[in-house]
Amino acid sequence: MATKEIIAELIEKLQAVDNEIKLLQEDRKELLDEYKEKLDMKAFKAALKIVKARENVDQNELENILDAIDG
């Protein structure tokens, strides 16, 4: 394949992925909107951030730091 064809193919595939991402973001927003009246969304989003952060760190070290901060 010529370089232009490869680039065109890559661009086409990237655009398809970008479109899928946009659709998923819209679906996510709609889902959160559905639960807006049922849950405190600010608290829910904060809790979700905490859960995601905990997945990326050593639990013992996190607990030690939180204990030190809380006093």
A tleap script that builds the chain and sets N, CA, C and O, in Angstrom:
source leaprc.protein.ff14SB
mol = sequence {
  NMET ALA THR LYS GLU ILE ILE ALA GLU LEU
  ILE GLU LYS LEU GLN ALA VAL ASP ASN GLU
  ILE LYS LEU LEU GLN GLU ASP ARG LYS GLU
  LEU LEU ASP GLU TYR LYS GLU LYS LEU ASP
  MET LYS ALA PHE LYS ALA ALA LEU LYS ILE
  VAL LYS ALA ARG GLU ASN VAL ASP GLN ASN
  GLU LEU GLU ASN ILE LEU ASP ALA ILE ASP
  CGLY
}
set mol.1.N position { 0.830 -1.186 0.000 }
set mol.1.CA position { 0.000 0.000 0.000 }
set mol.1.C position { 0.868 1.241 0.000 }
set mol.1.O position { 1.916 1.282 0.644 }
set mol.2.N position { 0.435 2.221 -0.708 }
set mol.2.CA position { 1.170 3.484 -0.746 }
set mol.2.C position { 0.941 4.239 0.565 }
set mol.2.O position { -0.048 4.023 1.265 }
set mol.3.N position { 1.863 5.108 0.865 }
set mol.3.CA position { 1.801 5.858 2.112 }
set mol.3.C position { 0.507 6.653 2.231 }
set mol.3.O position { -0.084 6.685 3.311 }
set mol.4.N position { 0.048 7.292 1.164 }
set mol.4.CA position { -1.186 8.070 1.216 }
set mol.4.C position { -2.380 7.187 1.548 }
set mol.4.O position { -3.272 7.587 2.296 }
set mol.5.N position { -2.388 5.990 0.989 }
set mol.5.CA position { -3.480 5.067 1.265 }
set mol.5.C position { -3.476 4.610 2.720 }
set mol.5.O position { -4.526 4.489 3.352 }
set mol.6.N position { -2.293 4.363 3.231 }
set mol.6.CA position { -2.164 3.947 4.628 }
set mol.6.C position { -2.636 5.065 5.545 }
set mol.6.O position { -3.358 4.817 6.511 }
set mol.7.N position { -2.234 6.281 5.250 }
set mol.7.CA position { -2.637 7.427 6.065 }
set mol.7.C position { -4.148 7.625 5.997 }
set mol.7.O position { -4.791 7.872 7.017 }
set mol.8.N position { -4.714 7.517 4.799 }
set mol.8.CA position { -6.158 7.678 4.637 }
set mol.8.C position { -6.908 6.603 5.430 }
set mol.8.O position { -7.923 6.886 6.066 }
set mol.9.N position { -6.399 5.372 5.384 }
set mol.9.CA position { -7.019 4.276 6.133 }
set mol.9.C position { -6.962 4.540 7.630 }
set mol.9.O position { -7.947 4.344 8.341 }
set mol.10.N position { -5.802 4.985 8.104 }
set mol.10.CA position { -5.638 5.286 9.521 }
set mol.10.C position { -6.578 6.409 9.945 }
set mol.10.O position { -7.225 6.314 10.988 }
set mol.11.N position { -6.658 7.454 9.159 }
set mol.11.CA position { -7.533 8.577 9.478 }
set mol.11.C position { -8.988 8.115 9.551 }
set mol.11.O position { -9.727 8.507 10.454 }
set mol.12.N position { -9.384 7.296 8.613 }
set mol.12.CA position { -10.755 6.776 8.595 }
set mol.12.C position { -11.057 5.971 9.860 }
set mol.12.O position { -12.120 6.120 10.463 }
set mol.13.N position { -10.121 5.129 10.248 }
set mol.13.CA position { -10.312 4.312 11.448 }
set mol.13.C position { -10.321 5.171 12.710 }
set mol.13.O position { -11.112 4.928 13.622 }
set mol.14.N position { -9.448 6.172 12.766 }
set mol.14.CA position { -9.417 7.069 13.922 }
set mol.14.C position { -10.717 7.862 14.028 }
set mol.14.O position { -11.232 8.062 15.128 }
set mol.15.N position { -11.244 8.312 12.902 }
set mol.15.CA position { -12.500 9.051 12.912 }
set mol.15.C position { -13.643 8.162 13.389 }
set mol.15.O position { -14.527 8.628 14.109 }
set mol.16.N position { -13.639 6.904 13.002 }
set mol.16.CA position { -14.668 5.970 13.455 }
set mol.16.C position { -14.588 5.789 14.970 }
set mol.16.O position { -15.612 5.776 15.652 }
set mol.17.N position { -13.380 5.650 15.487 }
set mol.17.CA position { -13.194 5.505 16.934 }
set mol.17.C position { -13.634 6.777 17.647 }
set mol.17.O position { -14.317 6.709 18.669 }
set mol.18.N position { -13.248 7.940 17.115 }
set mol.18.CA position { -13.656 9.211 17.714 }
set mol.18.C position { -15.176 9.346 17.751 }
set mol.18.O position { -15.732 9.836 18.734 }
set mol.19.N position { -15.845 8.915 16.693 }
set mol.19.CA position { -17.309 8.971 16.655 }
set mol.19.C position { -17.914 8.046 17.711 }
set mol.19.O position { -18.888 8.405 18.372 }
set mol.20.N position { -17.337 6.865 17.864 }
set mol.20.CA position { -17.817 5.936 18.888 }
set mol.20.C position { -17.622 6.518 20.283 }
set mol.20.O position { -18.486 6.375 21.149 }
set mol.21.N position { -16.486 7.174 20.497 }
set mol.21.CA position { -16.214 7.802 21.791 }
set mol.21.C position { -17.261 8.875 22.072 }
set mol.21.O position { -17.778 8.959 23.186 }
set mol.22.N position { -17.575 9.691 21.077 }
set mol.22.CA position { -18.584 10.745 21.255 }
set mol.22.C position { -19.937 10.138 21.609 }
set mol.22.O position { -20.634 10.653 22.483 }
set mol.23.N position { -20.315 9.052 20.940 }
set mol.23.CA position { -21.590 8.403 21.228 }
set mol.23.C position { -21.607 7.842 22.654 }
set mol.23.O position { -22.611 7.953 23.358 }
set mol.24.N position { -20.504 7.247 23.069 }
set mol.24.CA position { -20.420 6.714 24.427 }
set mol.24.C position { -20.470 7.826 25.467 }
set mol.24.O position { -21.085 7.661 26.521 }
set mol.25.N position { -19.824 8.964 25.181 }
set mol.25.CA position { -19.878 10.101 26.098 }
set mol.25.C position { -21.303 10.630 26.227 }
set mol.25.O position { -21.739 10.991 27.320 }
set mol.26.N position { -22.027 10.674 25.110 }
set mol.26.CA position { -23.421 11.103 25.139 }
set mol.26.C position { -24.264 10.119 25.947 }
set mol.26.O position { -25.113 10.530 26.739 }
set mol.27.N position { -24.032 8.821 25.747 }
set mol.27.CA position { -24.749 7.793 26.507 }
set mol.27.C position { -24.464 7.933 27.998 }
set mol.27.O position { -25.369 7.793 28.821 }
set mol.28.N position { -23.215 8.207 28.347 }
set mol.28.CA position { -22.820 8.368 29.747 }
set mol.28.C position { -23.539 9.558 30.365 }
set mol.28.O position { -24.046 9.474 31.484 }
set mol.29.N position { -23.579 10.664 29.632 }
set mol.29.CA position { -24.256 11.870 30.117 }
set mol.29.C position { -25.741 11.603 30.328 }
set mol.29.O position { -26.308 12.008 31.342 }
set mol.30.N position { -26.367 10.928 29.382 }
set mol.30.CA position { -27.789 10.603 29.503 }
set mol.30.C position { -28.048 9.697 30.704 }
set mol.30.O position { -29.036 9.870 31.417 }
set mol.31.N position { -27.167 8.741 30.920 }
set mol.31.CA position { -27.307 7.833 32.052 }
set mol.31.C position { -27.210 8.592 33.372 }
set mol.31.O position { -28.021 8.387 34.275 }
set mol.32.N position { -26.224 9.461 33.477 }
set mol.32.CA position { -26.083 10.262 34.694 }
set mol.32.C position { -27.284 11.184 34.887 }
set mol.32.O position { -27.728 11.393 36.016 }
set mol.33.N position { -27.809 11.731 33.803 }
set mol.33.CA position { -28.995 12.591 33.887 }
set mol.33.C position { -30.204 11.814 34.404 }
set mol.33.O position { -31.027 12.365 35.136 }
set mol.34.N position { -30.318 10.533 34.027 }
set mol.34.CA position { -31.427 9.699 34.492 }
set mol.34.C position { -31.431 9.557 36.015 }
set mol.34.O position { -32.493 9.473 36.632 }
set mol.35.N position { -30.254 9.529 36.608 }
set mol.35.CA position { -30.141 9.308 38.045 }
set mol.35.C position { -29.975 10.595 38.832 }
set mol.35.O position { -29.822 10.561 40.053 }
set mol.36.N position { -30.004 11.708 38.158 }
set mol.36.CA position { -29.797 13.011 38.798 }
set mol.36.C position { -30.788 13.253 39.933 }
set mol.36.O position { -30.421 13.815 40.965 }
set mol.37.N position { -32.039 12.834 39.750 }
set mol.37.CA position { -33.073 13.050 40.759 }
set mol.37.C position { -33.050 11.983 41.855 }
set mol.37.O position { -33.630 12.181 42.922 }
set mol.38.N position { -32.384 10.853 41.598 }
set mol.38.CA position { -32.383 9.737 42.542 }
set mol.38.C position { -31.193 9.764 43.488 }
set mol.38.O position { -31.267 9.232 44.596 }
set mol.39.N position { -30.104 10.377 43.064 }
set mol.39.CA position { -28.861 10.405 43.847 }
set mol.39.C position { -28.298 11.812 43.890 }
set mol.39.O position { -28.584 12.643 43.028 }
set mol.40.N position { -27.495 12.063 44.907 }
set mol.40.CA position { -26.710 13.302 44.958 }
set mol.40.C position { -25.530 13.077 44.008 }
set mol.40.O position { -24.557 12.410 44.360 }
set mol.41.N position { -25.629 13.634 42.817 }
set mol.41.CA position { -24.626 13.351 41.785 }
set mol.41.C position { -23.246 13.891 42.153 }
set mol.41.O position { -22.233 13.301 41.776 }
set mol.42.N position { -23.195 14.994 42.877 }
set mol.42.CA position { -21.896 15.527 43.290 }
set mol.42.C position { -21.182 14.527 44.206 }
set mol.42.O position { -19.989 14.267 44.053 }
set mol.43.N position { -21.932 13.974 45.156 }
set mol.43.CA position { -21.362 12.978 46.070 }
set mol.43.C position { -21.013 11.698 45.313 }
set mol.43.O position { -19.968 11.095 45.556 }
set mol.44.N position { -21.885 11.289 44.399 }
set mol.44.CA position { -21.626 10.084 43.619 }
set mol.44.C position { -20.352 10.221 42.798 }
set mol.44.O position { -19.524 9.310 42.774 }
set mol.45.N position { -20.194 11.357 42.124 }
set mol.45.CA position { -18.998 11.566 41.300 }
set mol.45.C position { -17.744 11.603 42.157 }
set mol.45.O position { -16.701 11.088 41.752 }
set mol.46.N position { -17.832 12.207 43.342 }
set mol.46.CA position { -16.681 12.232 44.252 }
set mol.46.C position { -16.325 10.818 44.697 }
set mol.46.O position { -15.150 10.453 44.739 }
set mol.47.N position { -17.352 10.012 45.032 }
set mol.47.CA position { -17.110 8.629 45.451 }
set mol.47.C position { -16.501 7.819 44.309 }
set mol.47.O position { -15.600 7.009 44.527 }
set mol.48.N position { -16.990 8.039 43.105 }
set mol.48.CA position { -16.462 7.328 41.948 }
set mol.48.C position { -14.989 7.677 41.717 }
set mol.48.O position { -14.186 6.805 41.386 }
set mol.49.N position { -14.643 8.941 41.890 }
set mol.49.CA position { -13.238 9.355 41.756 }
set mol.49.C position { -12.366 8.667 42.802 }
set mol.49.O position { -11.246 8.248 42.511 }
set mol.50.N position { -12.887 8.557 44.016 }
set mol.50.CA position { -12.130 7.907 45.086 }
set mol.50.C position { -11.889 6.439 44.750 }
set mol.50.O position { -10.775 5.939 44.906 }
set mol.51.N position { -12.925 5.749 44.291 }
set mol.51.CA position { -12.794 4.341 43.935 }
set mol.51.C position { -11.763 4.160 42.831 }
set mol.51.O position { -10.921 3.265 42.900 }
set mol.52.N position { -11.829 5.009 41.817 }
set mol.52.CA position { -10.869 4.910 40.713 }
set mol.52.C position { -9.453 5.206 41.190 }
set mol.52.O position { -8.505 4.557 40.748 }
set mol.53.N position { -9.297 6.172 42.082 }
set mol.53.CA position { -7.976 6.506 42.603 }
set mol.53.C position { -7.413 5.350 43.422 }
set mol.53.O position { -6.222 5.049 43.344 }
set mol.54.N position { -8.267 4.707 44.203 }
set mol.54.CA position { -7.818 3.580 45.030 }
set mol.54.C position { -7.335 2.411 44.192 }
set mol.54.O position { -6.463 1.655 44.620 }
set mol.55.N position { -7.890 2.260 43.012 }
set mol.55.CA position { -7.470 1.173 42.129 }
set mol.55.C position { -6.034 1.348 41.653 }
set mol.55.O position { -5.383 0.380 41.260 }
set mol.56.N position { -5.542 2.582 41.687 }
set mol.56.CA position { -4.233 2.890 41.117 }
set mol.56.C position { -3.122 3.047 42.144 }
set mol.56.O position { -1.990 3.363 41.779 }
set mol.57.N position { -3.425 2.831 43.427 }
set mol.57.CA position { -2.395 3.020 44.451 }
set mol.57.C position { -2.363 1.834 45.408 }
set mol.57.O position { -3.299 1.037 45.467 }
set mol.58.N position { -1.278 1.738 46.147 }
set mol.58.CA position { -1.126 0.712 47.172 }
set mol.58.C position { -2.078 1.039 48.328 }
set mol.58.O position { -2.014 2.127 48.899 }
set mol.59.N position { -2.955 0.100 48.666 }
set mol.59.CA position { -3.985 0.339 49.679 }
set mol.59.C position { -3.404 0.639 51.067 }
set mol.59.O position { -3.899 1.520 51.770 }
set mol.60.N position { -2.373 -0.082 51.454 }
set mol.60.CA position { -1.775 0.153 52.774 }
set mol.60.C position { -1.181 1.545 52.862 }
set mol.60.O position { -1.370 2.243 53.858 }
set mol.61.N position { -0.476 1.944 51.844 }
set mol.61.CA position { 0.139 3.277 51.842 }
set mol.61.C position { -0.941 4.352 51.850 }
set mol.61.O position { -0.808 5.362 52.541 }
set mol.62.N position { -1.993 4.143 51.098 }
set mol.62.CA position { -3.097 5.104 51.070 }
set mol.62.C position { -3.715 5.242 52.451 }
set mol.62.O position { -3.951 6.356 52.919 }
set mol.63.N position { -3.980 4.121 53.106 }
set mol.63.CA position { -4.578 4.165 54.445 }
set mol.63.C position { -3.658 4.867 55.441 }
set mol.63.O position { -4.126 5.626 56.288 }
set mol.64.N position { -2.347 4.616 55.343 }
set mol.64.CA position { -1.385 5.288 56.225 }
set mol.64.C position { -1.414 6.794 56.034 }
set mol.64.O position { -1.390 7.556 57.000 }
set mol.65.N position { -1.466 7.209 54.788 }
set mol.65.CA position { -1.489 8.646 54.497 }
set mol.65.C position { -2.804 9.270 54.962 }
set mol.65.O position { -2.810 10.351 55.551 }
set mol.66.N position { -3.911 8.587 54.695 }
set mol.66.CA position { -5.217 9.114 55.123 }
set mol.66.C position { -5.290 9.204 56.651 }
set mol.66.O position { -5.813 10.176 57.196 }
set mol.67.N position { -4.765 8.191 57.334 }
set mol.67.CA position { -4.734 8.238 58.802 }
set mol.67.C position { -3.920 9.424 59.298 }
set mol.67.O position { -4.317 10.101 60.246 }
set mol.68.N position { -2.790 9.675 58.665 }
set mol.68.CA position { -1.932 10.790 59.067 }
set mol.68.C position { -2.636 12.122 58.817 }
set mol.68.O position { -2.510 13.047 59.620 }
set mol.69.N position { -3.363 12.225 57.732 }
set mol.69.CA position { -4.051 13.469 57.413 }
set mol.69.C position { -5.225 13.696 58.360 }
set mol.69.O position { -5.441 14.811 58.833 }
set mol.70.N position { -5.981 12.635 58.633 }
set mol.70.CA position { -7.153 12.748 59.496 }
set mol.70.C position { -6.775 12.995 60.946 }
set mol.70.O position { -7.575 13.509 61.728 }
set mol.71.N position { -5.546 12.623 61.302 }
set mol.71.CA position { -5.040 12.885 62.642 }
set mol.71.C position { -5.502 11.870 63.595 }
set mol.71.O position { -5.168 11.936 64.778 }
savepdb mol mol.pdb
quit
